[in-house]
Amino acid sequence: MRMMMQCEGPYGTAIVMETATGKIKAMANLGRRPDGSYWEDDNYALRATEPGSTIKLATLLSVLEKGTSKIDDKVEVGGAGRLQVGSKIVVDAERSPRAVLTVKECFAHSSNVGMSKLAYKAFAQKPAELKDYLHKFHLDVRSPIDLTNVPRPTMATLNQKGSDEGNMLWMSFGYGLQGSPLHVGIIQCNCQ
């Protein structure tokens, strides 16, 4: 409640999970009323949305497992907060502290530019391979949680001429795919 009031967000969810087992210990959801107060109106933990930066862990694990990058490799992210990656311009929410970061720092600073460059290096020749890794992390299957109305995750296509590269780049930092916070949380727990 305190964080929702501080940021004046339209809705939010909090999930307490036992990371060793994935067991849900507690869950709370708040939605904002027109008068600015909050109440538990919907189970936002099950609402499918683009996961944004939380997907960067799956991207990091994918490129490390594929072996195209190592955690201490250097990545040029530029100093302007935006850079061309492949044929697309990728923008960071905040400027990087330096023009060159390690892979670990790209993840720590949540750099869209850095993560998309890592994905481009790993998957530019075969963008659909990123989907194979996301499948390995179960990010394309319905969550096994025993609740009703659990949405199935969706992902942008990676097999249509002209859309492959851009979709792969956007997916590497959390856009072009959708999943519920509960699903992404369970998957992130299983990736550890």
N, C-alpha and C positions, 0 to 999 in steps of 0.2 A: 504494500500500500504506500509506504513512504517513497519508494522509487517511482511508482506510478504518479504520485502527486508532484514529485520533484520534476519529472520530465514532461508531465501533462500528456502522457501517451494515451491513445484511443483505447488500447487494450493490452493485456500482458498475461503471461503465464509463468509460473514457477514450478519446477519439477525437482523433487529430491529423490535421487536414485542411489541405490547401493551399487557402486561401480564394479565390485567383484562379481555380482550376480545379474545386474541389470534390473533388479527388483525395484519397483516404484514404492517408495516409502510415503510420499505425500505429493499432492498436486493442488495448486490453487490458481484460479483464473479471475481476472478482474476486467470489466468493461466500463468505459466512461459514459455516464448519463449526460443528457443535454445541459443539466445544471452544474456539471463539473464534478459531481460526486462519483464514486466507484461502487460497483456491486458485482457479485458473481452471476453473470448472465449467460455465459456460454463456455464450453470447454475448448478454449483456444489452443490447448495442447494438442488437439486433434485437427486443427484447421491447417490445411495444406497451403503453404506459402513458399516463396523462394527463400532458401536458407541463408543467402548472403555469405558472409565470411566464415560461418561455422563449417562450411563445406571445405574450406582450405586444408583442414586436417586430412581429408580423404585425398585431395590433390597431392599434398606433400607425401603421404604414404605411397601413393601410386608412382610418383616419379622416383622416389627412393627405391622402391621395390623393383621398378623397371631397370634401375641402374644408370639412368641418363644423367643423374645429378647426385652429388653427395652433400651432406648437411653443411659442410664448410666451404663448398664451392662459392665463387663470387658471381653475382648477378648484377648487371648494369640496369638500374631502375631510373636513372636520370635525376635531375634536381628540380624539375618543374612540376612533378606530380602527374605527368601524362607522358606517354611514350607510344610509338608505333610498335605493335607486336604483330608480325605477319602483315596482313593487309588492313588491320584494324587499329584504331587509336584506343588505348586503354588508359583509364584515369584512376588515380588513387584518391581516396577521401581526404587524406592529409599528405602533405609532402614528406618525402623520405628524409631522414636526418643526414643521409649521405647519398651520393650518386651511385655508389656501388655497395651492395649489401651481401652478406652470406645468405645461403638458402635458409638457414635458421633465422636470421634477422628478417628476411622477407616474410616468414611466417609470423614471427613475433610482432612485427609492425603492421601485419595484415595488409601487405602490399598487393593490390590487384595487379599492378604492373609486374611485380616479381613473380607472383604465382602463375600469371598467364604466360610469362616468358619460360618458366619451368615446364608448363604444360605444352607450350609450343615446341620446345626442344624435344620433349618426349613423344609427342603425339601428332605433330604437324603432318608427317607422312601418312599416318593412318588415324585420323581423329576418332573414329569409332572405337579405337582401343581404349580411350578414356572411359567409355561406357562399360567396357569389359571390367575395368578396375572398380567402377562404381557398383557394378553388379556383384562383384566379389565381396563388397562391403554391404550388400543387401539394400542399397539405396534405391533400387528400382522395384522392390517388392513390398507388398502391404506389411505393416508392422504386425508382429505376432501378439501384440497386447490384446487381452480378452475384453475389449470394450466394443460397443456398437458404433456404427458410422465411422470406422477407421478408414481414412482415404488411402487410395493407392497412389504412390508417388508417380510423378510424370517427369519426362525428360524431353528436351528438344531433340529433333532428329539429327543424326550424324551420318546420314547416308544419302543426302540429296545434294546434287551438284550445286555448288555455290554457297551452301549454308554450313557446310562441315566445319571449316576453320573458325568462323565467327562463333558458332554455337559451342564448339569445343573450348574456345577461349573464355566465353562468358560463363560456361559451366565450371571452369576451373576456379572461379572465385564466387560462385553461388547463384548465378542467374541462368535462366534457361532450363531450370529443373525446379520441381516443387516437392516438398515433403512436410509433414507435420513436425513441430518442435519435439513431440514425444518420440517420433520415429527417428529423427536425426540424433536425438540424445541417446537412444538405445544403440544406434549404430556406432556413434562416437565411442560409447562405452565398450562396445565389442571390438573396436579398432585398437584399443590400448594394449 
